[in-house]
Amino acid sequence: MRYLIAVIFTVLALSAVPAAAQGDATANPYEGRAPVADQNAASRAGGLRNALAQVVERVSGPGSSARAAAVIANAANLVQRYGYE
């Protein structure tokens, strides 16, 4: 199984400082990893949404991804870069 790695920078970056201070100092709060079955467009789109949901939860707090559903649905337009490992 491959993992899609997405680094996401959005307007949410402004709220990251408090969340980042609480977490692991070496971890990038704007990086999410999501398993994907393959590298086709549909798998990538689902992986990007899952990775963005991780980022939103980490940066904005637990439960925040449910309130940001419209943003998460637009994940492909918010990703700076992605790759597979």
C-alpha positions as CSV (number, residue, x, y, z in Angstrom):
1,M,0.0,0.0,0.0
2,R,1.3,3.4,-0.9
3,Y,1.0,6.5,1.3
4,L,0.2,9.9,-0.1
5,I,2.2,12.7,1.6
6,A,0.7,16.1,1.3
7,V,2.0,19.4,2.6
8,I,-0.8,21.8,2.9
9,F,-0.6,25.6,3.5
10,T,-3.9,27.5,3.8
11,V,-5.4,30.4,5.6
12,L,-5.5,28.0,8.6
13,A,-1.7,28.6,9.0
14,L,-2.5,31.6,11.1
15,S,-3.9,29.5,13.9
16,A,-1.0,27.0,13.9
17,V,1.3,28.5,16.4
18,P,-0.6,27.4,19.6
19,A,-1.2,23.9,18.2
20,A,2.4,23.5,17.0
21,A,3.8,24.5,20.4
22,Q,1.8,21.7,22.0
23,G,3.0,19.0,19.7
24,D,6.3,17.5,18.6
25,A,8.6,20.3,17.7
26,T,10.2,18.4,14.9
27,A,6.8,17.4,13.2
28,N,5.5,19.7,10.5
29,P,1.9,20.6,11.5
30,Y,1.1,21.1,7.8
31,E,2.0,17.6,6.7
32,G,-0.5,14.8,6.5
33,R,-0.1,11.2,5.4
34,A,-2.9,9.0,4.1
35,P,-2.9,5.5,2.6
36,V,-4.0,5.1,-1.0
37,A,-4.6,2.0,-3.0
38,D,-2.8,3.3,-6.1
39,Q,-1.8,6.5,-7.8
40,N,-4.9,7.2,-9.9
41,A,-6.8,10.5,-9.6
42,A,-9.6,9.2,-7.5
43,S,-7.3,7.6,-4.9
44,R,-5.2,10.7,-4.9
45,A,-8.2,13.0,-4.3
46,G,-9.4,10.8,-1.4
47,G,-5.9,10.7,0.1
48,L,-5.6,14.5,-0.2
49,R,-8.9,15.0,1.6
50,N,-7.8,12.6,4.4
51,A,-4.4,14.3,4.7
52,L,-6.0,17.8,4.9
53,A,-8.4,16.5,7.6
54,Q,-5.4,15.4,9.6
55,V,-3.8,18.9,9.2
56,V,-7.0,20.7,10.2
57,E,-7.4,18.5,13.3
58,R,-3.8,19.1,14.3
59,V,-3.8,22.9,13.7
60,S,-7.3,23.8,14.8
61,G,-8.1,21.2,17.4
62,P,-10.2,18.0,17.8
63,G,-13.5,18.0,16.0
64,S,-12.5,20.9,13.7
65,S,-12.4,18.8,10.5
66,A,-16.2,18.3,10.8
67,R,-16.7,22.0,10.8
68,A,-14.3,22.5,7.9
69,A,-16.0,20.0,5.5
70,A,-16.2,22.6,2.7
71,V,-12.5,23.3,2.9
72,I,-11.6,19.6,3.0
73,A,-13.7,18.9,0.0
74,N,-11.5,21.4,-1.9
75,A,-8.2,19.7,-0.8
76,A,-6.8,19.3,-4.2
77,N,-6.7,23.1,-4.7
78,L,-5.0,23.7,-1.3
79,V,-2.1,21.3,-1.5
80,Q,1.3,22.8,-2.2
81,R,2.9,19.4,-3.0
82,Y,2.4,15.7,-2.7
83,G,4.3,12.5,-3.2
84,Y,4.1,8.8,-2.8
85,E,6.3,6.6,-0.6
